[in-house]
């Protein structure tokens, strides 16, 4: 790089670091928001008199709207400008947070969460694109390292912040401050973002695939709605028909995307990617891993706060060792382990998680309702370490054999699949957790709530271990060693848009995946 280039870079330097701080704050806000809600669920349940179905939708609705909008959000940014879409998404997110905070009924809260998820889907994909356009290739490693740290922080601070805000009961608002805290942050991001972020668009004009978006959304709702409501309504016939219908709609989506590819070459889902074995396997891993996380985190909260009767703060603090273990293992796996051992690291992660789950299952049975937080630390640390080994390197492994020109859409698909799995897992909680609780027994003997919730928690953990075992087997189809590590980075000269996209998406997808990681 010439000295002239350095001078120009120095002038732009201050602006782009401010821009980075703004987009990172937005990513952090989305992350905390995905994680903060779980811990406040029992408080919301009491305050609004929400049914369990509504509670599932408060969590799954966000994941569903986020999943349905992610690819579209990224595409809209490419077409209409990333800065514009980022500011629009941030404004929507801030407004939706206010609506959540002032929700007067469970229905209003569910609607506001759907809106919040949709706004996050416009805001989050722009974060990576903006970083990508603002920083030259040689600086990106440092920037994505910072991103990793922010994610770790978000994962740890979400549940804790939620616990503190709920417990402090500021101005008698109970759980509401967990949403209202976004208002000052969102307003600041909007004001500063307008001033410091540089606008950018895709070099090639792309078209938006609206039919594709509608089909994806319809298929997901047909699948997840009957799962969340089925148990309460006694598994009616229409629920089974809707779930069967979702398969038909997924089929229609595939047919339509093939047609769209032939017609104008800008489909929502790039179907040719699924011919790449490692990509198809990676998507399967991502989906099922999302299911595991969706089930575990909601069930765990219900078990600690309703089953064991713990306060939000006690439950929130119990989760800290887990989050720390995830962050430490994630850092080690990307920097030290994967370059040497490749796919084996991910498989070791799956086996480690299974070991942690089985240890937790054993302890929950052995100590019953008398279990203490310190007794949960060993299984949580083991589970967290296993999860860290999977979550950080998975994206690179999935993307390593994808053609560079499709890196963007592939990365979008990975994140979407993770969120879809998450929403599906939250829906399945009705089956694996509540399905094993006998309501009549609880009505007769309220004292048995703890024992019943402990049994249901163990049943759910059994399911989680089973799904993780399936994930371990599917991982054999991932490439033994990610290519980028062999070539020393995807980008040779730091100039090509496709090369940089390939490099940017790997670390980036981990960022967008993080909400799934901690919901």
C-alpha positions as CSV (number, residue, x, y, z in Angstrom):
1,X,0.0,0.0,0.0
2,X,1.4,3.4,-0.9
3,X,2.0,6.2,1.6
4,X,-0.7,8.2,-0.1
5,X,-3.1,5.4,0.7
6,X,-2.0,5.4,4.3
7,X,-2.8,9.2,4.6
8,X,-6.3,8.7,3.2
9,X,-6.8,5.8,5.5
10,X,-5.8,7.8,8.5
11,X,-8.3,10.5,7.6
12,X,-11.1,7.9,7.3
13,X,-9.9,6.0,10.3
14,X,-11.7,7.8,13.0
15,X,-15.0,7.8,11.2
16,X,-15.0,4.1,10.4
17,X,-14.2,3.1,14.0
18,X,-17.1,5.1,15.1
19,X,-19.2,3.4,12.4
20,X,-18.0,0.1,13.7
21,X,-19.0,0.9,17.3
22,X,-22.5,1.9,16.1
23,X,-23.2,-1.3,14.2
24,X,-21.6,-3.5,16.9
25,X,-23.9,-1.9,19.5
26,X,-26.9,-2.7,17.3
27,X,-25.7,-6.4,16.9
28,X,-25.2,-6.5,20.7
29,X,-28.7,-5.1,21.3
30,X,-30.2,-7.8,19.1
31,X,-28.2,-10.5,20.9
32,X,-29.1,-9.4,24.4
33,X,-32.7,-9.1,23.3
34,X,-32.8,-12.7,22.1
35,X,-31.3,-13.9,25.4
36,X,-32.8,-11.5,27.9
37,X,-36.4,-12.6,27.6
38,X,-36.1,-16.2,28.8
39,X,-35.1,-15.3,32.4
40,X,-38.1,-12.9,32.7
41,X,-40.7,-15.5,31.4
42,X,-42.1,-16.5,34.8
43,X,-42.6,-12.8,35.7
44,X,-44.3,-12.1,32.3
45,X,-46.5,-15.2,32.8
46,X,-47.7,-13.9,36.2
47,X,-48.1,-10.3,35.3
48,X,-50.0,-10.7,32.0
49,X,-51.6,-14.0,32.8
50,X,-50.1,-15.5,29.7
51,X,-50.8,-19.1,28.7
52,X,-47.9,-21.4,28.0
53,X,-48.7,-21.2,24.2
54,X,-48.4,-17.4,24.4
55,X,-45.1,-17.8,26.3
56,X,-43.7,-20.0,23.5
57,X,-44.8,-17.4,20.9
58,X,-43.0,-14.6,22.9
59,X,-39.8,-16.5,22.4
60,X,-40.4,-18.5,19.1
61,X,-42.2,-15.6,17.4
62,X,-39.0,-13.5,17.6
63,X,-36.9,-16.3,16.2
64,X,-39.5,-17.1,13.5
65,X,-39.8,-13.5,12.3
66,X,-36.0,-13.1,12.4
67,X,-35.5,-16.3,10.4
68,X,-38.1,-15.5,7.8
69,X,-36.6,-12.1,7.2
70,X,-32.9,-12.6,7.4
71,X,-32.2,-13.4,3.7
72,X,-34.6,-10.8,2.6
73,X,-33.0,-8.2,4.9
74,X,-29.6,-8.9,3.4
75,X,-30.9,-8.7,-0.1
76,X,-32.8,-5.5,0.5
77,X,-29.6,-3.9,1.9
78,X,-27.7,-4.9,-1.3
79,X,-30.4,-3.4,-3.5
80,X,-31.5,-0.2,-1.6
81,X,-28.4,0.6,0.4
82,X,-27.0,-1.0,3.6
83,X,-26.9,2.2,5.6
84,X,-30.5,3.0,4.7
85,X,-31.7,-0.5,5.7
86,X,-29.6,-0.5,8.9
87,X,-31.2,2.7,10.0
88,X,-34.7,1.5,9.1
89,X,-34.2,-1.7,10.9
90,X,-32.8,0.0,14.0
91,X,-35.8,2.4,14.0
92,X,-38.2,-0.5,13.7
93,X,-36.4,-2.4,16.5
94,X,-36.5,0.5,18.8
95,X,-40.2,1.2,18.2
96,X,-41.0,-2.6,18.6
97,X,-39.0,-2.6,21.9
98,X,-41.2,0.3,23.2
99,X,-44.4,-1.6,22.2
100,X,-43.1,-4.7,24.0
101,X,-42.3,-2.7,27.1
102,X,-45.8,-1.2,27.2
103,X,-47.6,-4.4,26.2
104,X,-51.0,-4.6,28.0
105,X,-51.8,-8.2,27.0
106,X,-50.1,-11.4,26.0
107,X,-51.4,-10.9,22.4
108,X,-49.9,-7.4,22.2
109,X,-46.6,-8.7,23.5
110,X,-46.5,-11.5,20.9
111,X,-47.3,-9.1,18.1
112,X,-44.6,-6.7,19.2
113,X,-42.0,-9.5,19.4
114,X,-42.9,-10.5,15.9
115,X,-42.3,-6.9,14.8
116,X,-39.1,-6.8,16.8
117,X,-37.8,-10.0,15.1
118,X,-38.7,-8.7,11.6
119,X,-36.8,-5.4,12.4
120,X,-33.8,-7.3,13.6
121,X,-33.8,-9.2,10.3
122,X,-33.4,-5.9,8.5
123,X,-30.8,-4.5,10.9
124,X,-28.4,-7.5,11.6
125,X,-27.4,-8.6,8.1
126,X,-26.3,-5.0,7.3
127,X,-23.8,-5.1,10.2
128,X,-21.5,-7.5,8.3
129,X,-21.9,-5.8,5.0
130,X,-21.1,-2.4,6.5
131,X,-18.0,-3.8,8.2
132,X,-17.1,-5.5,5.0
133,X,-17.3,-2.3,2.9
134,X,-15.7,-0.1,5.6
135,X,-12.6,-2.1,6.4
136,X,-9.8,-3.3,4.1
137,X,-9.1,-7.0,4.1
138,X,-6.0,-6.8,6.3
139,X,-7.9,-5.2,9.1
140,X,-10.9,-7.5,9.0
141,X,-9.3,-10.2,11.2
142,X,-9.0,-7.7,14.0
143,X,-12.5,-6.5,13.5
144,X,-14.0,-10.0,13.6
145,X,-12.0,-10.8,16.7
146,X,-13.7,-7.8,18.3
147,X,-17.0,-9.1,17.1
148,X,-16.3,-12.5,18.8
149,X,-15.7,-10.7,22.1
150,X,-18.9,-8.7,21.8
151,X,-20.9,-11.9,21.1
152,X,-19.3,-13.6,24.2
153,X,-20.3,-10.5,26.2
154,X,-23.8,-10.5,24.8
155,X,-24.2,-14.2,25.6
156,X,-23.1,-13.7,29.2
157,X,-24.8,-10.4,29.9
158,X,-28.2,-11.1,28.3
159,X,-29.5,-13.5,31.0
160,X,-27.8,-11.6,33.8
161,X,-29.1,-8.2,32.7
162,X,-32.6,-9.7,32.3
163,X,-32.4,-11.2,35.8
164,X,-31.2,-7.9,37.4
165,X,-33.8,-5.7,35.6
166,X,-36.6,-8.1,36.5
167,X,-35.5,-8.5,40.1
168,X,-34.9,-4.8,40.7
169,X,-38.5,-4.1,39.7
170,X,-37.7,-0.5,38.7
171,X,-40.6,1.8,39.3
172,X,-42.8,-1.3,39.8
173,X,-42.4,-2.1,36.1
174,X,-41.3,-5.8,36.8
175,X,-40.2,-7.3,33.5
176,X,-40.8,-4.3,31.3
177,X,-37.4,-2.6,31.6
178,X,-35.8,-5.6,29.7
179,X,-37.4,-4.1,26.6
180,X,-37.4,-0.4,27.5
181,X,-33.6,-0.4,28.0
182,X,-33.3,-0.6,24.2
183,X,-34.9,2.8,23.7
184,X,-31.9,5.1,24.6
185,X,-29.5,2.7,22.8
186,X,-31.6,2.6,19.6
187,X,-32.1,6.4,19.5
188,X,-28.3,7.0,19.9
189,X,-27.5,4.4,17.2
190,X,-29.9,6.2,14.8
191,X,-28.5,9.7,15.4
192,X,-24.8,8.6,15.2
193,X,-25.5,6.1,12.4
194,X,-26.9,8.8,10.1
195,X,-23.7,10.8,10.6
196,X,-20.9,8.2,10.6
197,X,-21.9,5.2,8.4
198,X,-21.0,5.4,4.7
199,X,-23.7,4.2,2.3
200,X,-23.0,1.2,0.0
201,X,-24.9,-1.1,-2.4
202,X,-24.2,-4.3,-4.3
203,X,-22.3,-3.7,-7.6
204,X,-24.7,-5.9,-9.5
205,X,-28.4,-5.0,-9.5
206,X,-30.4,-7.8,-7.8
207,X,-34.1,-8.4,-7.7
208,X,-36.1,-9.3,-4.6
209,X,-37.8,-12.7,-4.5
210,X,-41.1,-11.9,-2.7
211,X,-42.8,-15.1,-3.6
212,X,-39.9,-17.0,-2.1
213,X,-40.2,-15.0,1.2
214,X,-43.9,-15.7,1.4
215,X,-43.5,-19.4,0.8
216,X,-40.7,-19.8,3.4
217,X,-42.7,-17.9,6.0
218,X,-45.9,-19.8,5.3
219,X,-44.1,-23.2,5.5
220,X,-42.6,-22.3,8.9
221,X,-45.8,-21.0,10.4
222,X,-47.7,-24.1,9.2
223,X,-45.1,-26.3,11.0
224,X,-44.6,-24.3,14.2
225,X,-48.0,-23.0,15.1
226,X,-49.7,-26.4,15.5
227,X,-46.6,-27.6,17.5
228,X,-46.9,-24.8,20.0
229,X,-50.7,-25.0,20.4
230,X,-51.3,-28.7,19.8
231,X,-51.0,-29.9,23.4
232,X,-53.2,-27.3,24.9
233,X,-56.0,-28.1,22.4
234,X,-55.6,-31.9,22.6
235,X,-53.8,-32.4,19.3
236,X,-56.8,-31.6,16.9
237,X,-56.9,-32.9,13.3
238,X,-56.3,-29.4,11.8
239,X,-52.9,-29.3,13.6
240,X,-51.8,-32.5,11.9
241,X,-53.1,-31.3,8.5
242,X,-51.2,-28.0,8.9
243,X,-47.9,-29.8,9.7
244,X,-48.5,-32.0,6.6
245,X,-49.3,-28.9,4.6
246,X,-45.9,-27.3,5.6
247,X,-44.1,-30.1,3.7
248,X,-46.2,-29.4,0.6
249,X,-45.3,-25.6,0.8
250,X,-41.6,-26.5,1.2
251,X,-41.9,-28.6,-1.9
252,X,-43.6,-25.6,-3.7
253,X,-40.8,-23.4,-2.6
254,X,-38.1,-25.7,-4.1
255,X,-40.1,-25.8,-7.4
256,X,-40.5,-22.0,-7.5
257,X,-36.8,-21.3,-6.7
258,X,-35.8,-23.6,-9.6
259,X,-38.1,-21.6,-11.9
260,X,-36.8,-18.3,-10.5
261,X,-33.2,-19.3,-11.1
262,X,-33.9,-20.1,-14.7
263,X,-36.0,-16.9,-15.2
264,X,-33.8,-14.1,-13.8
265,X,-31.0,-15.7,-11.8
266,X,-31.9,-14.1,-8.5
267,X,-33.7,-16.7,-6.3
268,X,-34.1,-16.3,-2.6
269,X,-32.4,-19.7,-2.0
270,X,-29.5,-20.7,-4.2
271,X,-30.5,-24.4,-4.7
272,X,-27.3,-25.3,-6.4
273,X,-25.6,-24.9,-3.0
274,X,-27.2,-28.1,-1.8
275,X,-25.3,-30.1,-4.3
276,X,-22.2,-29.3,-2.3
277,X,-22.2,-32.2,0.2
278,X,-20.4,-30.4,3.0
279,X,-22.9,-27.5,2.7
280,X,-26.0,-29.7,2.7
281,X,-24.6,-31.6,5.8
282,X,-23.7,-28.3,7.5
283,X,-27.2,-27.0,7.0
284,X,-28.6,-30.2,8.5
285,X,-26.3,-29.8,11.5
286,X,-27.2,-26.1,11.9
287,X,-30.9,-26.9,11.8
288,X,-30.8,-29.7,14.4
289,X,-28.4,-27.8,16.6
290,X,-30.8,-24.9,16.6
291,X,-33.5,-27.3,17.7
292,X,-31.3,-28.5,20.6
293,X,-30.7,-24.9,21.8
294,X,-34.4,-23.9,21.4
295,X,-35.5,-26.8,23.6
296,X,-32.7,-26.6,26.2
297,X,-32.8,-22.9,27.1
298,X,-36.5,-22.6,27.5
299,X,-36.9,-25.8,29.5
300,X,-33.9,-24.9,31.7
301,X,-35.5,-21.6,32.6
302,X,-38.9,-23.2,33.4
303,X,-37.1,-25.9,35.5
304,X,-35.1,-23.5,37.6
305,X,-37.7,-20.8,38.1
306,X,-41.0,-22.6,38.3
307,X,-39.9,-26.1,39.1
308,X,-37.2,-25.2,41.7
309,X,-38.8,-21.9,42.6
310,X,-35.6,-19.9,42.2
311,X,-35.5,-16.1,41.7
312,X,-34.6,-14.7,38.3
313,X,-31.2,-13.5,39.7
314,X,-30.3,-17.0,41.1
315,X,-31.2,-18.6,37.8
316,X,-29.3,-16.0,35.8
317,X,-26.2,-16.3,37.9
318,X,-26.3,-20.1,37.6
319,X,-26.0,-19.7,33.8
320,X,-22.8,-17.7,34.0
321,X,-20.4,-20.6,34.1
322,X,-22.1,-22.0,31.0
323,X,-21.7,-18.8,29.0
324,X,-18.1,-18.4,30.1
325,X,-17.3,-22.0,29.0
326,X,-18.9,-21.3,25.6
327,X,-16.8,-18.2,25.0
328,X,-13.5,-19.8,26.1
329,X,-14.0,-22.9,24.1
330,X,-15.2,-21.0,21.0
331,X,-12.0,-18.9,21.1
332,X,-9.8,-21.9,21.4
333,X,-11.5,-23.9,18.7
334,X,-11.2,-21.3,16.0
335,X,-7.6,-20.2,16.8
336,X,-5.9,-23.3,17.9
337,X,-7.9,-26.5,17.4
338,X,-9.7,-26.4,14.0
339,X,-6.6,-25.4,11.9
340,X,-4.9,-28.6,13.3
341,X,-7.8,-31.1,13.7
342,X,-10.5,-29.9,11.4
343,X,-13.9,-31.6,11.6
344,X,-12.8,-33.7,14.6
345,X,-13.1,-30.6,16.8
346,X,-16.8,-30.2,15.9
347,X,-17.5,-33.9,16.6
348,X,-15.6,-33.7,19.9
349,X,-17.9,-30.7,20.7
350,X,-21.0,-32.8,20.1
351,X,-19.7,-35.7,22.3
352,X,-18.7,-33.3,25.0
353,X,-22.2,-31.7,25.0
354,X,-23.8,-35.2,25.2
355,X,-21.6,-35.9,28.2
356,X,-22.7,-32.7,29.9
357,X,-26.3,-33.4,29.2
358,X,-26.1,-36.9,30.6
359,X,-24.3,-35.6,33.7
360,X,-27.1,-33.0,34.2
361,X,-29.8,-35.7,33.7
362,X,-28.1,-37.8,36.4
363,X,-27.8,-34.9,38.8
364,X,-31.4,-33.7,38.4
365,X,-32.6,-37.2,39.2
366,X,-30.2,-37.7,42.1
367,X,-30.6,-34.4,43.9
368,X,-34.3,-33.8,42.9
369,X,-35.7,-30.4,44.0
370,X,-32.9,-30.0,46.5
371,X,-30.3,-29.4,43.8
372,X,-28.0,-26.3,44.4
373,X,-26.5,-24.0,41.8
374,X,-22.9,-25.2,42.6
375,X,-24.0,-28.7,41.8
376,X,-25.1,-27.6,38.3
377,X,-21.7,-26.0,37.5
378,X,-19.9,-29.2,36.3
379,X,-22.6,-30.3,33.8
380,X,-23.0,-26.7,32.6
381,X,-19.3,-26.1,32.1
382,X,-19.0,-29.4,30.1
383,X,-22.1,-28.6,28.0
384,X,-20.8,-25.0,27.4
385,X,-17.4,-26.2,26.4
386,X,-18.9,-28.6,23.9
387,X,-21.2,-25.9,22.5
388,X,-18.3,-23.5,22.0
389,X,-16.3,-26.1,20.0
390,X,-19.3,-26.5,17.6
391,X,-20.7,-23.0,17.3
392,X,-17.6,-21.0,16.4
393,X,-16.1,-23.2,13.6
394,X,-19.3,-24.6,12.2
395,X,-19.9,-21.7,9.7
396,X,-16.4,-21.9,8.2
397,X,-16.7,-25.7,7.8
398,X,-20.1,-25.3,6.1
399,X,-18.8,-22.5,3.8
400,X,-15.4,-23.9,3.0
401,X,-16.4,-25.7,-0.3
402,X,-19.0,-23.1,-1.4
403,X,-18.2,-21.2,-4.6
404,X,-17.1,-17.6,-3.7
405,X,-19.8,-15.9,-5.7
406,X,-22.5,-17.6,-3.5
407,X,-20.8,-17.0,-0.1
408,X,-23.3,-14.2,0.8
409,X,-26.4,-16.2,0.1
410,X,-24.9,-19.3,1.7
411,X,-24.1,-17.4,4.8
412,X,-27.6,-16.0,4.9
413,X,-29.0,-19.5,4.6
414,X,-26.9,-20.8,7.5
415,X,-28.1,-18.1,9.8
416,X,-31.7,-18.6,8.7
417,X,-31.6,-22.3,9.2
418,X,-30.2,-21.8,12.7
419,X,-33.0,-19.5,13.6
420,X,-35.6,-21.9,12.0
421,X,-34.2,-24.7,14.1
422,X,-34.4,-22.5,17.2
423,X,-38.1,-21.6,16.6
424,X,-38.8,-25.3,15.9
425,X,-37.1,-26.3,19.2
426,X,-39.2,-23.7,21.1
427,X,-42.3,-25.2,19.5
428,X,-41.2,-28.8,20.5
429,X,-41.0,-27.8,24.1
430,X,-44.8,-28.4,24.3
431,X,-44.1,-32.0,23.3
432,X,-40.9,-33.0,25.1
433,X,-41.4,-31.0,28.3
434,X,-45.1,-30.2,28.9
435,X,-46.1,-33.4,27.2
436,X,-44.6,-35.4,30.1
437,X,-46.4,-33.3,32.8
438,X,-49.7,-34.6,34.0
439,X,-51.9,-31.5,34.5
440,X,-54.5,-33.3,36.6
441,X,-51.9,-34.5,39.0
442,X,-50.6,-31.0,39.5
443,X,-54.1,-29.6,40.0
444,X,-54.6,-32.1,42.9
445,X,-51.2,-31.7,44.5
446,X,-49.6,-28.3,43.8
447,X,-46.7,-29.4,46.1
448,X,-45.7,-31.8,43.3
449,X,-44.9,-29.1,40.8
450,X,-41.1,-29.3,41.6
451,X,-41.0,-33.1,41.2
452,X,-43.1,-33.0,38.0
453,X,-40.9,-30.2,36.5
454,X,-37.8,-32.2,37.4
455,X,-39.1,-35.3,35.6
456,X,-40.1,-33.2,32.6
457,X,-36.6,-31.6,32.5
458,X,-35.0,-35.0,32.6
459,X,-37.3,-36.2,29.7
460,X,-36.3,-33.1,27.7
461,X,-32.6,-33.7,28.4
462,X,-33.0,-37.3,27.1
463,X,-34.3,-35.8,23.8
464,X,-31.5,-33.3,23.6
465,X,-28.9,-36.0,24.0
466,X,-30.5,-38.1,21.3
467,X,-30.6,-35.2,18.8
468,X,-26.9,-34.4,19.6
469,X,-26.0,-38.0,18.8
470,X,-27.7,-37.6,15.4
471,X,-25.7,-34.3,14.9
472,X,-22.4,-36.2,15.6
473,X,-23.2,-38.7,12.8
474,X,-24.2,-36.0,10.3
475,X,-20.9,-34.2,10.9
476,X,-19.0,-37.0,9.1
477,X,-20.2,-35.4,5.9
478,X,-18.4,-32.1,6.7
479,X,-15.0,-31.5,5.1
480,X,-12.2,-33.1,7.1
481,X,-10.3,-29.7,7.1
482,X,-11.9,-26.3,6.2
483,X,-10.2,-25.1,3.0
484,X,-9.6,-21.6,4.1
485,X,-7.3,-22.7,6.8
486,X,-5.2,-24.5,4.3
487,X,-5.0,-21.6,1.9
488,X,-4.5,-19.1,4.7
489,X,-7.6,-17.1,4.0
490,X,-10.0,-16.8,1.2
491,X,-8.9,-13.5,-0.1
492,X,-5.7,-13.3,-2.1
493,X,-5.3,-9.7,-2.9
494,X,-7.8,-8.1,-0.6
495,X,-9.6,-6.4,-3.4
496,X,-12.1,-8.7,-5.1
497,X,-15.7,-8.4,-3.8
498,X,-16.3,-12.1,-4.0
499,X,-13.1,-13.1,-2.2
500,X,-13.8,-10.6,0.6
501,X,-17.4,-11.8,0.8
502,X,-16.1,-15.3,1.4
503,X,-13.8,-14.1,4.1
504,X,-16.3,-11.8,5.7
505,X,-19.2,-14.3,6.0
506,X,-17.4,-16.9,8.0
507,X,-16.8,-14.8,11.1
508,X,-19.9,-12.9,10.3
509,X,-22.3,-15.8,10.3
510,X,-21.1,-16.7,13.8
511,X,-22.3,-13.2,14.7
512,X,-25.7,-13.7,13.2
513,X,-25.9,-17.1,14.6
514,X,-25.4,-15.9,18.1
515,X,-29.0,-15.1,18.8
516,X,-29.8,-18.7,18.1
517,X,-26.9,-19.7,20.4
518,X,-28.5,-18.1,23.4
519,X,-32.2,-17.8,23.1
